[in-house]
Amino acid sequence: MKQLLDQVAACQVCASHLAMGARPVITASPTSKIIIVGQAPGLAVHQSGIPWDDKSGDNLRKWMQVDKQTFYDPDQIALIPMGFCYPGKGKSGDLPPRKECAPLWHQKLLSQMNDVELIILVGQYAQDYYLGNQTKRTLTETVRHFDDYLPRYFVLPHPSPRNNIWQAKNEWFSELVLPTLKSSIKKILTTN
């Protein structure tokens, strides 16, 4: 795994498409129990080199009910985005994750992680990649039917503060989805 993570860290496959250059940001361990598959690092994460080191990460940890120490322990939780590097700014936020990373690296990483009990798919890109035609018509419908994908996958919207309006419109998310997420994570992390 260390050799593979070193290869990922040195990856330059899409560097010519990245305005700020390649800086892959992931954490993983052969003993990771949970994998969080997000979109791509934002600017703050690109600068710090720490996955989910922003408001979205704060929200995600709150949703999961885990502290930073647990969240950043790769033996517990692997943090593997769809695109490993900051894709740059678009007209209405960050650009989509680069499409090269997941096909190039995800299966290689997962094949070395034999203790994984849950893969959390955060946002449309991760859900489309891992679930394919099993997704529903919209992200909202996919998340509403989260239990269709258990026990292997847990689907979530992106925890960006920009999605607070979505959460306010979909009260079922905090009433039904988050309690199940928290209990699933607690069970995995306390039984191992």
Residue frames relative to the residue before (quaternion, step in Angstrom):
aa qw qx qy qz dx dy dz
M 1.0000 0.0000 0.0000 0.0000 0.00 0.00 0.00
K 0.6324 0.5356 -0.3492 0.4374 3.61 0.92 -0.81
Q 0.6434 0.5191 -0.3198 0.4629 3.58 0.96 -0.84
L 0.6553 0.5074 -0.3043 0.4696 3.58 0.98 -0.86
L 0.6617 0.4929 -0.3093 0.4728 3.60 0.92 -0.86
D 0.6136 0.5286 -0.3438 0.4752 3.60 1.10 -0.63
Q 0.6366 0.5176 -0.3222 0.4722 3.59 1.03 -0.78
V 0.6359 0.5163 -0.3224 0.4745 3.58 1.00 -0.85
A 0.6635 0.5223 -0.3042 0.4409 3.59 0.88 -0.95
A 0.7185 0.4298 -0.2384 0.4921 3.58 1.11 -0.67
C 0.4187 0.7452 -0.4468 0.2641 3.60 1.27 -0.14
Q 0.0456 -0.7929 0.6075 -0.0133 3.55 -0.99 0.97
V 0.2466 0.8329 -0.4759 0.1381 3.59 1.31 0.21
C 0.8176 0.1939 -0.1043 0.5320 3.62 0.83 -0.88
A 0.2515 0.8179 -0.4908 0.1642 3.61 1.24 0.30
S 0.6521 0.5343 -0.3279 0.4263 3.60 0.98 -0.77
H 0.6756 0.4759 -0.2827 0.4870 3.60 1.27 -0.33
L 0.6588 0.5174 -0.2888 0.4636 3.58 1.29 -0.16
A 0.4294 -0.7374 0.4639 0.2380 3.56 -0.52 1.20
M 0.7649 0.3302 -0.1820 0.5223 3.59 1.04 -0.72
G 0.5960 -0.5981 0.3518 0.4041 3.58 1.25 0.29
A 0.5936 -0.5778 0.4365 0.3511 3.53 -1.34 0.24
R 0.1648 0.7302 -0.6534 0.1125 3.52 -1.03 0.95
P 0.1722 -0.8235 0.5327 0.0923 3.59 0.23 1.24
V 0.0833 -0.7942 0.6019 0.0066 3.56 -0.91 0.99
I 0.3094 0.7100 -0.5810 0.2504 3.56 -0.40 1.30
T 0.0857 -0.7430 0.6511 0.1288 3.55 -1.34 0.21
A 0.1400 0.7773 -0.6016 0.1193 3.55 -1.04 0.80
S 0.1023 -0.7684 0.6297 0.0505 3.53 -1.29 0.45
P 0.5896 -0.5655 0.4199 0.3952 3.60 -1.11 0.44
T 0.7349 0.4096 -0.2305 0.4888 3.60 1.18 -0.49
S 0.3035 0.7577 -0.5226 0.2464 3.62 1.21 0.29
K 0.2909 -0.7752 0.5425 0.1421 3.57 -0.95 0.93
I 0.7595 0.1885 -0.0878 0.6164 3.53 1.21 -0.66
I 0.1327 -0.7549 0.6349 0.0968 3.56 -1.09 0.75
I 0.1516 -0.7485 0.6378 0.1000 3.54 -0.98 0.88
V 0.1129 -0.7782 0.6170 0.0318 3.55 -0.67 1.17
G 0.0644 -0.8153 0.5753 -0.0099 3.56 -0.43 1.25
Q 0.7122 -0.4269 0.3295 0.4495 3.56 -1.25 -0.42
A 0.6682 -0.3818 0.3475 0.5358 3.55 0.17 -1.36
P 0.6167 -0.5452 0.3931 0.4098 3.59 -1.14 0.46
G 0.3636 -0.6821 0.5857 0.2440 3.54 -1.17 0.66
L 0.7500 -0.3931 0.2712 0.4576 3.57 -1.29 -0.01
A 0.6519 0.5167 -0.3266 0.4488 3.62 0.90 -0.89
V 0.6647 0.4869 -0.2990 0.4813 3.59 0.99 -0.82
H 0.6053 0.5474 -0.3492 0.4604 3.59 1.03 -0.76
Q 0.7005 0.4737 -0.2700 0.4604 3.56 0.95 -0.89
S 0.7376 0.4117 -0.2386 0.4791 3.61 0.94 -0.82
G 0.3350 -0.7454 0.5031 0.2811 3.58 1.09 -0.70
I 0.5997 0.5403 -0.3503 0.4751 3.59 1.31 0.21
P 0.4308 -0.7205 0.4715 0.2700 3.62 -0.60 1.08
W 0.8542 0.1073 -0.0965 0.4996 3.56 -1.13 0.73
D 0.3679 0.7289 -0.4832 0.3160 3.59 1.11 0.74
D 0.5858 0.5325 -0.3699 0.4863 3.56 0.72 1.15
K 0.7528 -0.3744 0.2729 0.4675 3.59 -1.29 -0.11
S 0.6078 0.5450 -0.3554 0.4552 3.59 1.04 -0.71
G 0.6508 0.5117 -0.3074 0.4692 3.58 0.99 -0.81
D 0.6146 0.5376 -0.3421 0.4650 3.57 1.04 -0.78
N 0.6699 0.4945 -0.2933 0.4697 3.57 0.93 -0.93
L 0.6554 0.5176 -0.3199 0.4475 3.58 0.91 -0.89
R 0.6526 0.5020 -0.3166 0.4711 3.61 0.92 -0.84
K 0.6287 0.5202 -0.3273 0.4765 3.58 1.07 -0.74
W 0.6348 0.5263 -0.3243 0.4634 3.59 0.95 -0.87
M 0.7279 0.4424 -0.2256 0.4728 3.56 0.96 -0.95
Q 0.2675 -0.7781 0.5027 0.2650 3.55 1.27 -0.52
V 0.4865 0.6013 -0.4781 0.4161 3.54 0.80 1.13
D 0.4408 -0.6769 0.5189 0.2798 3.56 -1.14 0.64
K 0.6994 -0.4768 0.3284 0.4191 3.56 -1.29 0.26
Q 0.6199 0.5599 -0.3526 0.4217 3.59 0.96 -0.80
T 0.6814 0.4618 -0.2782 0.4949 3.59 0.93 -0.89
F 0.6500 0.5466 -0.3119 0.4259 3.57 0.90 -0.98
Y 0.7726 0.3508 -0.1747 0.4995 3.57 0.97 -0.88
D 0.4936 0.5986 -0.4613 0.4304 3.58 1.20 0.46
P 0.3078 -0.7986 0.4810 0.1903 3.63 -0.20 1.20
D 0.5672 0.5710 -0.3982 0.4401 3.60 1.17 -0.31
Q 0.6887 0.4169 -0.2598 0.5333 3.58 1.27 -0.38
I 0.8285 0.0448 0.0673 0.5542 3.56 0.70 -1.19
A 0.2027 -0.7491 0.6213 0.1085 3.56 -0.87 1.03
L 0.1837 -0.7732 0.6020 0.0776 3.56 -1.04 0.85
I 0.1129 0.8135 -0.5435 0.1733 3.54 -0.09 1.38
P 0.1829 -0.8116 0.5431 0.1133 3.63 -0.26 1.15
M 0.6330 -0.5074 0.4162 0.4106 3.56 -1.30 0.19
G 0.7524 0.1343 -0.0786 0.6401 3.55 1.09 -0.79
F 0.3840 -0.7844 0.4431 0.2022 3.58 -0.61 1.11
C 0.7519 0.3510 -0.1866 0.5259 3.60 1.19 -0.46
Y 0.6117 -0.5369 0.4369 0.3829 3.56 -1.27 0.48
P 0.3171 -0.8029 0.4758 0.1684 3.60 -0.53 1.15
G 0.5675 -0.5845 0.3905 0.4287 3.61 1.24 -0.33
K 0.5983 -0.5876 0.4287 0.3361 3.54 -1.35 0.18
G 0.1936 -0.7451 0.6276 0.1165 3.50 -1.17 0.77
K 0.7522 -0.3851 0.2706 0.4611 3.58 -1.26 -0.23
S 0.8143 0.1665 -0.0735 0.5512 3.60 0.98 -0.78
G 0.7968 -0.0791 0.0276 0.5984 3.58 0.97 0.83
D 0.7481 -0.3578 0.2751 0.4865 3.54 -1.24 -0.34
L 0.5590 -0.5776 0.4777 0.3546 3.54 -1.24 0.53
P 0.6200 -0.5256 0.4027 0.4209 3.62 -1.19 0.32
P 0.6097 -0.5324 0.4166 0.4138 3.59 -1.21 0.37
R 0.5514 -0.5859 0.4700 0.3631 3.57 -1.12 0.63
K 0.4618 -0.7226 0.4554 0.2394 3.57 -0.99 0.86
E 0.5517 0.6498 -0.3915 0.3465 3.61 1.19 -0.24
C 0.6437 0.6109 -0.3247 0.3273 3.58 0.93 -0.94
A 0.7078 0.4844 -0.2989 0.4183 3.58 0.58 -1.10
P 0.7034 0.4390 -0.3066 0.4675 3.67 0.71 -0.87
L 0.6696 0.5214 -0.2938 0.4398 3.57 1.07 -0.72
W 0.8493 0.2434 -0.0621 0.4643 3.58 0.85 -0.97
H 0.5954 0.6342 -0.3884 0.3040 3.62 0.90 -0.80
Q 0.6995 0.4641 -0.3002 0.4529 3.61 0.73 -0.96
K 0.6123 0.5440 -0.3477 0.4563 3.58 1.05 -0.71
L 0.6667 0.4885 -0.2977 0.4778 3.58 0.97 -0.85
L 0.6878 0.4925 -0.2910 0.4469 3.58 0.78 -1.00
S 0.6333 0.5511 -0.3414 0.4227 3.59 1.03 -0.70
Q 0.7041 0.4237 -0.2656 0.5042 3.59 1.21 -0.35
M 0.6503 0.4825 -0.3019 0.5032 3.57 1.30 0.14
N 0.0530 -0.8687 0.4922 -0.0178 3.56 0.10 1.31
D 0.6720 0.5149 -0.2972 0.4415 3.60 1.23 -0.19
V 0.3944 0.7508 -0.4575 0.2673 3.60 1.29 0.08
E 0.1458 -0.8022 0.5769 0.0498 3.56 -0.83 1.05
L 0.8017 0.0829 -0.0182 0.5916 3.59 1.19 -0.49
I 0.1242 -0.7503 0.6453 0.0729 3.54 -1.08 0.86
I 0.2023 -0.7817 0.5843 0.0816 3.55 -0.63 1.20
L 0.1672 -0.7961 0.5794 0.0514 3.56 -0.62 1.18
V 0.1108 -0.8248 0.5545 0.0054 3.54 -0.30 1.32
G 0.8527 0.1142 -0.1213 0.4952 3.54 -0.57 1.20
Q 0.7389 -0.4766 0.2993 0.3705 3.50 -1.39 0.39
Y 0.6579 0.5316 -0.3360 0.4142 3.61 0.86 -0.88
A 0.6777 0.4772 -0.2872 0.4801 3.58 0.90 -0.92
Q 0.6628 0.5102 -0.3105 0.4517 3.58 0.94 -0.86
D 0.6550 0.5049 -0.3191 0.4627 3.58 0.92 -0.85
Y 0.6733 0.5106 -0.2997 0.4429 3.58 0.92 -0.90
Y 0.7755 0.3790 -0.1926 0.4667 3.59 0.77 -1.02
L 0.7627 0.3725 -0.2030 0.4882 3.59 1.03 -0.70
G 0.2450 -0.8057 0.5085 0.1799 3.59 1.20 -0.39
N 0.8352 -0.1715 0.1330 0.5053 3.57 -0.84 -0.96
Q 0.5021 0.6317 -0.4412 0.3927 3.60 1.23 0.25
T 0.5133 0.6173 -0.4425 0.3995 3.60 1.22 -0.16
K 0.4962 -0.6291 0.5068 0.3180 3.53 -1.27 0.42
R 0.7665 -0.3903 0.2609 0.4382 3.55 -1.33 -0.02
T 0.7922 0.0942 -0.0404 0.6015 3.60 1.07 -0.73
L 0.6460 -0.4939 0.3983 0.4244 3.57 -1.26 0.28
T 0.6195 0.5519 -0.3451 0.4387 3.60 0.96 -0.80
E 0.6767 0.4768 -0.2940 0.4777 3.59 0.91 -0.89
T 0.6201 0.5351 -0.3451 0.4583 3.59 1.02 -0.75
V 0.6864 0.4692 -0.2855 0.4767 3.58 0.87 -0.95
R 0.6230 0.5451 -0.3455 0.4421 3.59 0.99 -0.77
H 0.7385 0.3470 -0.1921 0.5452 3.60 1.12 -0.70
F 0.1095 0.8561 -0.4974 0.0877 3.59 1.15 0.68
D 0.6693 0.5276 -0.3140 0.4183 3.58 0.99 -0.79
D 0.5092 0.6286 -0.4243 0.4068 3.62 1.27 -0.16
Y 0.7404 0.4359 -0.2104 0.4664 3.59 1.13 -0.66
L 0.5227 0.6201 -0.4106 0.4167 3.56 1.31 -0.13
P 0.6096 -0.0879 -0.7754 -0.1396 1.63 -2.30 0.95
R 0.5335 0.6627 -0.4057 0.3342 3.65 1.21 -0.21
Y 0.8210 0.1627 -0.0368 0.5460 3.57 0.82 -1.03
F 0.1179 -0.7317 0.6637 0.1014 3.52 -1.25 0.60
V 0.2049 -0.8070 0.5469 0.0879 3.60 -0.63 1.12
L 0.0177 -0.7921 0.6092 -0.0339 3.55 -1.01 0.94
P 0.4742 -0.5876 0.5427 0.3680 3.56 -1.25 0.32
H 0.6140 -0.5065 0.4120 0.4435 3.58 -1.21 0.11
P 0.4002 -0.7537 0.4687 0.2280 3.63 -0.85 0.88
S 0.2706 0.7811 -0.5173 0.2216 3.59 1.19 0.43
P 0.5548 -0.5945 0.4581 0.3591 3.60 -1.06 0.66
R 0.5561 0.6065 -0.3893 0.4141 3.60 1.21 -0.43
N 0.6841 0.4797 -0.2830 0.4710 3.59 1.21 -0.40
N 0.3354 0.7517 -0.5038 0.2620 3.61 1.21 0.31
I 0.6183 0.5383 -0.3447 0.4573 3.59 1.05 -0.71
W 0.6224 0.5324 -0.3314 0.4682 3.58 1.01 -0.85
Q 0.6669 0.5039 -0.3054 0.4561 3.59 0.89 -0.90
A 0.6464 0.5195 -0.3218 0.4569 3.58 1.00 -0.80
K 0.6776 0.4842 -0.2844 0.4749 3.60 1.07 -0.73
N 0.7663 0.3028 -0.1404 0.5491 3.56 1.18 -0.60
E 0.1055 -0.8532 0.5095 0.0361 3.54 0.50 1.25
W 0.5389 0.6319 -0.3905 0.3973 3.59 1.16 -0.50
F 0.5699 0.6142 -0.3876 0.3844 3.59 1.12 -0.59
S 0.7368 0.3879 -0.2353 0.5013 3.59 0.83 -0.96
E 0.6669 0.5142 -0.3048 0.4449 3.59 1.14 -0.54
L 0.8082 0.2705 -0.1172 0.5098 3.61 0.99 -0.82
V 0.7298 0.4543 -0.2558 0.4422 3.57 0.78 -1.03
L 0.7126 0.4810 -0.2873 0.4222 3.59 0.68 -1.04
P 0.6391 0.5041 -0.3651 0.4518 3.67 0.88 -0.66
T 0.6448 0.5054 -0.3227 0.4741 3.60 1.03 -0.74
L 0.6169 0.5403 -0.3347 0.4641 3.58 1.02 -0.81
K 0.6852 0.4967 -0.2871 0.4487 3.58 0.78 -1.05
S 0.6892 0.4692 -0.2962 0.4660 3.59 0.85 -0.88
S 0.6220 0.5362 -0.3441 0.4551 3.61 1.02 -0.71
I 0.6809 0.4831 -0.2859 0.4703 3.56 0.90 -0.93
K 0.6400 0.5253 -0.3295 0.4537 3.58 0.92 -0.87
K 0.6526 0.5183 -0.3199 0.4508 3.57 0.91 -0.88
I 0.6752 0.4925 -0.3005 0.4597 3.60 0.89 -0.89
L 0.7398 0.4428 -0.2462 0.4427 3.57 0.80 -0.99
T 0.7163 0.4368 -0.2726 0.4709 3.61 1.10 -0.51
T 0.6805 0.4745 -0.3068 0.4665 3.60 1.18 -0.29
N 0.6882 0.4478 -0.2832 0.4956 3.58 1.26 0.01
